[in-house]
Amino acid sequence: MRLEQLQAFLSVAQTGSFQQAAKKCGVTQSTVSRQIQGLEAELGLPVLHRGAQSKLTLAGDQLLPHVRKILTEWQEATREIDDLLAGKQPELCVAAIHSVCAHYLPPVLQKFCHLYPDVQLRVTSLGSDRSLKVLQDGLVDLAIVMNNPLLTSRPENVVDWLYNEPIQVLMSAKHPLAKHPVISWADLAQFPQVMFKDGYGMQRLVQEQFKCQGLELKAVLELNTLDAFRGVIRQGEMISLLPRGALVDSQNDSSLAIRDLAAPDTKDLSVPINLTREVVMITTQDRLLIPPIANFRRLVHDSFISEVP
C-alpha cells in the first residue's frame, strides 16, 4: 500500500469524481484509476462504486477515516522533518566530561545561543562511559569524552579529535610529596588515592597505569565532582591523578599543589612522564545533516583550537 494510493482514494472520496481527483492530485485520470485498482487488490474488496458520481462502498466507508488519519500524520511528520532540515529543531542536547563543561564549553554555548536563540540548548556533565551510553540511546546529540576506541568505534559514529592533555598529580600543599617538583611512581604508590567513580575514563586510565608499573593502587575514595576532589585532597595525605583540564581551578589555590609524574623506570626525577588522555567529540552521521548540530560541531572545533592550551 502506497501513499499515492491513499491520496488518490481520499481525493475521489472528497470530489466524487476520478477526473476531479486527477486534477487535485496533479496526475492523469488513468493514473488515479490504477492507484485505486491497486488499493482494492491489496484490500481484497472494492472501495468505490464507479459511475457518474463515484461513491464509497462499505469497505471504502470503513477505510476513509483511517486514510485521513494516516495522511494527516504523514503531513505532520514531513513538516517536522522539513523543520529539522531548516534548523528549527526544538532542542540540542550535549553530554560532556566535567572539565570540558567547566572551562572549554562556555564560549561555545554563548555563540550557539546567539546563532540559534529558538533552540533550547541542554548540557549535562557526565563521565565518558555514561555520555557515550546516552548518545547511543539517542538521548543526546553530541558527546565530548575521553576517547576509548572500544566504545567509540561504532560504524554510525563520527569521532573528532579535540586535544590531548597531560595527567598530573594533585595533592595538599602540605603533603610530604609537595617538596618534589616531579613525583616518581614508587612514591605515588605509597599514598592513598582519590579516584573518579566507575564509568569514568580516568578510573580505567589510572588502574591501567598502576598495573603497567607493577604497583598496588591504594584507591580509598571515589568521587564524581572536581569540587569534591579539591575539598578532600586539601585535608591530608590523599592524592589524585587528574588531567590538566580538571586542575584549572586548583592552579591558583595556595592550599593545593600540582606536580608532574616522573617517567617510569628512571631515577632522574627531572624527566616527566608523557601520560596523557585524548579528548574527542562524537556524534552520529545522520545528526550532522541537521544544521544546528553541524554548526555546534564547527563551533567546538573553532573554539577548542584557539582556547585549549
C-alpha positions as CSV (number, residue, x, y, z in Angstrom):
1,M,0.0,0.0,0.0
2,R,1.5,3.3,-1.1
3,L,0.7,6.9,0.0
4,E,-0.2,7.7,-3.6
5,Q,-3.0,5.2,-3.5
6,L,-4.3,6.6,-0.3
7,Q,-4.1,10.2,-1.6
8,A,-6.0,9.1,-4.8
9,F,-8.7,7.3,-2.8
10,L,-9.2,10.4,-0.5
11,S,-9.4,12.7,-3.5
12,V,-12.0,10.6,-5.2
13,A,-14.0,10.3,-1.9
14,Q,-13.9,14.1,-1.5
15,T,-14.7,15.1,-5.1
16,G,-16.9,12.1,-6.1
17,S,-15.1,12.1,-9.5
18,F,-12.0,10.4,-10.9
19,Q,-11.5,13.3,-13.2
20,Q,-11.6,15.9,-10.4
21,A,-9.4,13.7,-8.2
22,A,-6.8,13.6,-11.0
23,K,-6.7,17.4,-11.2
24,K,-6.4,17.7,-7.5
25,C,-3.5,15.2,-7.4
26,G,-1.8,16.6,-10.5
27,V,-1.9,13.3,-12.4
28,T,-3.9,11.7,-15.2
29,Q,-7.2,10.1,-14.7
30,S,-5.8,6.7,-15.8
31,T,-3.2,7.1,-13.0
32,V,-5.8,7.6,-10.4
33,S,-7.7,4.6,-11.7
34,R,-4.6,2.4,-11.5
35,Q,-3.9,3.6,-7.9
36,I,-7.5,2.8,-6.8
37,Q,-7.3,-0.6,-8.5
38,G,-4.0,-1.4,-6.8
39,L,-5.5,-0.4,-3.4
40,E,-8.6,-2.6,-4.0
41,A,-6.3,-5.5,-5.0
42,E,-4.4,-5.3,-1.7
43,L,-7.5,-4.9,0.4
44,G,-9.4,-7.7,-1.4
45,L,-12.6,-5.5,-1.6
46,P,-13.8,-2.6,-3.8
47,V,-13.7,0.8,-2.1
48,L,-15.7,2.8,-4.7
49,H,-18.9,2.4,-6.7
50,R,-18.0,3.6,-10.2
51,G,-20.5,5.7,-12.0
52,A,-21.3,9.3,-12.9
53,Q,-20.8,10.0,-9.2
54,S,-18.3,7.8,-7.5
55,K,-19.5,6.7,-4.1
56,L,-17.9,4.8,-1.2
57,T,-18.6,1.1,-0.8
58,L,-19.0,-0.4,2.7
59,A,-15.2,-1.1,2.7
60,G,-14.5,2.4,1.5
61,D,-16.6,3.9,4.2
62,Q,-14.7,1.9,6.8
63,L,-11.3,2.9,5.2
64,L,-11.9,6.6,4.8
65,P,-11.3,7.8,8.5
66,H,-8.1,5.7,8.7
67,V,-6.8,7.2,5.4
68,R,-7.5,10.7,6.7
69,K,-5.6,9.9,9.9
70,I,-2.6,8.3,8.0
71,L,-2.2,11.2,5.6
72,T,-2.6,13.8,8.4
73,E,0.2,12.0,10.4
74,W,2.4,11.8,7.3
75,Q,2.0,15.5,6.6
76,E,2.9,16.3,10.2
77,A,5.9,14.0,10.0
78,T,7.2,15.6,6.8
79,R,6.6,19.1,8.3
80,E,8.8,18.2,11.3
81,I,11.5,16.8,9.1
82,D,11.4,19.9,7.0
83,D,11.8,22.0,10.1
84,L,14.8,19.9,11.1
85,L,16.5,20.5,7.8
86,A,15.7,24.2,8.1
87,G,17.4,24.3,11.6
88,K,14.2,24.6,13.5
89,Q,14.7,21.7,16.0
90,P,13.3,22.4,19.5
91,E,16.4,21.5,21.4
92,L,20.0,20.3,21.1
93,C,21.4,18.1,23.9
94,V,25.1,17.7,24.7
95,A,26.9,15.4,27.3
96,A,30.4,16.2,28.2
97,I,33.1,15.4,30.8
98,H,33.3,17.8,33.8
99,S,36.4,19.7,32.8
100,V,35.1,20.4,29.4
101,C,31.8,21.7,30.8
102,A,33.5,23.9,33.3
103,H,36.3,25.5,31.2
104,Y,36.1,24.9,27.5
105,L,32.4,24.8,26.5
106,P,31.1,28.1,27.9
107,P,32.3,30.2,24.9
108,V,30.8,27.7,22.5
109,L,27.5,27.8,24.4
110,Q,27.3,31.6,24.2
111,K,28.0,31.6,20.5
112,F,25.5,28.9,19.8
113,C,22.7,30.5,21.8
114,H,23.3,33.7,19.8
115,L,23.1,31.9,16.5
116,Y,20.0,29.8,17.4
117,P,18.0,31.7,20.0
118,D,15.0,29.5,19.4
119,V,16.8,26.2,20.1
120,Q,16.8,25.0,23.7
121,L,20.4,24.0,24.5
122,R,20.8,21.3,27.2
123,V,24.2,20.4,28.5
124,T,24.8,17.6,31.0
125,S,28.1,16.9,32.8
126,L,28.7,13.1,32.8
127,G,31.5,10.6,32.8
128,S,32.8,9.4,29.5
129,D,31.0,6.0,29.6
130,R,27.7,7.4,30.6
131,S,28.0,10.2,28.0
132,L,28.5,7.5,25.3
133,K,25.6,5.5,26.6
134,V,23.1,8.4,26.4
135,L,24.4,9.2,22.9
136,Q,23.9,5.6,21.8
137,D,20.4,5.7,23.2
138,G,19.6,8.9,21.3
139,L,19.2,11.0,24.4
140,V,21.8,13.5,23.4
141,D,23.1,14.8,20.0
142,L,26.8,15.1,20.8
143,A,29.2,13.8,23.4
144,I,32.6,15.2,24.4
145,V,34.5,12.5,26.2
146,M,37.8,10.8,26.9
147,N,38.5,8.6,24.0
148,N,38.0,4.8,24.3
149,P,38.1,3.2,20.8
150,L,36.3,0.1,22.2
151,L,33.3,2.3,22.9
152,T,33.6,5.0,20.2
153,S,34.3,3.0,17.1
154,R,30.8,2.3,16.0
155,P,30.0,2.4,12.3
156,E,27.4,5.2,12.7
157,N,29.7,7.4,14.8
158,V,31.7,10.4,13.7
159,V,34.7,10.9,16.0
160,D,36.6,14.2,16.0
161,W,39.9,14.6,17.9
162,L,39.9,17.7,20.0
163,Y,43.0,17.7,22.2
164,N,45.5,15.7,24.3
165,E,46.3,16.8,27.8
166,P,48.8,15.6,30.4
167,I,47.9,13.7,33.6
168,Q,49.3,15.3,36.7
169,V,49.3,14.8,40.5
170,L,47.0,16.8,42.8
171,M,47.9,17.0,46.5
172,S,47.7,19.2,49.5
173,A,50.3,22.0,49.6
174,K,51.4,20.5,52.9
175,H,51.7,16.9,51.5
176,P,55.1,15.2,52.0
177,L,55.5,14.8,48.2
178,A,54.8,18.5,47.6
179,K,58.5,19.3,48.1
180,H,59.3,17.3,44.9
181,P,58.9,19.0,41.5
182,V,58.3,15.6,39.9
183,I,56.7,12.6,41.5
184,S,58.0,9.0,41.0
185,W,55.6,6.2,40.6
186,A,57.2,4.4,43.6
187,D,56.4,7.5,45.8
188,L,53.0,7.9,44.3
189,A,52.1,4.3,45.3
190,Q,52.8,4.9,48.9
191,F,49.8,7.2,49.4
192,P,46.0,6.7,49.3
193,Q,44.4,7.7,46.0
194,V,41.2,9.5,45.3
195,M,39.6,8.5,42.0
196,F,36.7,9.1,39.7
197,K,33.8,6.7,40.1
198,D,33.3,3.6,37.9
199,G,32.2,4.6,34.4
200,Y,34.7,7.5,34.1
201,G,37.5,7.0,31.7
202,M,40.1,8.4,34.2
203,Q,39.4,5.5,36.5
204,R,40.4,3.0,33.8
205,L,43.5,5.0,32.8
206,V,44.8,5.2,36.4
207,Q,44.1,1.5,37.1
208,E,45.9,0.5,33.8
209,Q,48.9,2.7,34.6
210,F,49.4,1.2,38.1
211,K,49.1,-2.3,36.6
212,C,51.7,-1.4,34.0
213,Q,54.1,-0.2,36.6
214,G,53.6,-3.3,38.7
215,L,52.4,-1.3,41.7
216,E,49.4,-1.6,44.0
217,L,46.8,1.1,43.7
218,K,45.6,2.2,47.1
219,A,42.2,3.6,46.0
220,V,40.4,4.7,49.2
221,L,37.7,7.1,47.8
222,E,35.7,7.5,44.7
223,L,34.1,10.9,43.7
224,N,32.5,12.5,40.7
225,T,32.9,16.2,41.1
226,L,36.0,18.3,40.9
227,D,35.0,20.4,43.9
228,A,34.8,17.2,46.0
229,F,38.3,16.2,44.8
230,R,39.8,19.6,45.9
231,G,37.9,19.6,49.2
232,V,39.1,16.1,50.2
233,I,42.7,16.4,49.0
234,R,43.5,19.6,50.7
235,Q,42.6,18.0,54.0
236,G,45.5,15.5,54.3
237,E,47.6,12.7,52.6
238,M,45.2,11.6,49.9
239,I,46.4,12.4,46.4
240,S,44.9,12.0,42.9
241,L,45.9,11.6,39.3
242,L,43.9,14.1,37.2
243,P,44.0,15.6,33.7
244,R,45.3,19.2,33.4
245,G,41.9,20.4,32.3
246,A,40.4,19.3,35.7
247,L,43.1,21.2,37.6
248,V,42.4,24.7,36.2
249,D,40.7,25.8,39.4
250,S,43.5,24.3,41.5
251,Q,46.4,26.2,39.9
252,N,45.9,29.4,42.0
253,D,44.7,27.6,45.2
254,S,47.5,28.0,47.8
255,S,46.2,25.1,49.8
256,L,46.8,22.7,46.8
257,A,49.9,21.6,44.9
258,I,50.1,20.2,41.3
259,R,53.1,18.1,40.3
260,D,54.2,16.2,37.2
261,L,54.7,12.5,37.1
262,A,58.2,11.1,36.5
263,A,58.8,8.8,33.6
264,P,58.7,5.1,34.5
265,D,61.9,3.1,35.0
266,T,64.0,6.2,35.6
267,K,65.8,7.6,38.6
268,D,66.0,11.0,37.0
269,L,63.0,12.9,38.5
270,S,63.6,15.8,36.2
271,V,62.1,13.7,33.3
272,P,58.3,13.9,33.4
273,I,56.1,11.1,32.1
274,N,54.3,11.5,28.9
275,L,51.0,10.3,30.2
276,T,48.0,11.9,28.5
277,R,44.4,11.5,27.9
278,E,42.8,12.1,24.5
279,V,39.5,14.1,24.4
280,V,37.2,13.6,21.4
281,M,33.8,14.8,20.2
282,I,31.3,12.2,19.0
283,T,28.0,12.4,17.2
284,T,26.3,10.2,14.5
285,Q,26.4,10.7,10.8
286,D,22.7,11.3,10.5
287,R,22.8,14.1,13.1
288,L,25.4,16.1,11.1
289,L,22.7,16.6,8.4
290,I,20.9,18.8,10.9
291,P,22.2,22.5,10.7
292,P,22.2,23.3,14.4
293,I,24.1,20.1,15.3
294,A,26.6,20.6,12.4
295,N,27.2,24.2,13.5
296,F,27.6,23.3,17.1
297,R,30.3,20.8,16.0
298,R,32.0,23.6,14.0
299,L,31.9,26.0,16.9
300,V,33.5,23.4,19.2
301,H,36.3,22.8,16.7
302,D,37.0,26.6,16.2
303,S,36.8,27.3,20.0
304,F,38.9,24.4,21.2
305,I,41.7,25.1,18.6
306,S,42.0,28.6,20.0
307,E,41.4,28.0,23.7
308,V,42.7,24.6,24.8
309,P,46.4,25.0,25.8
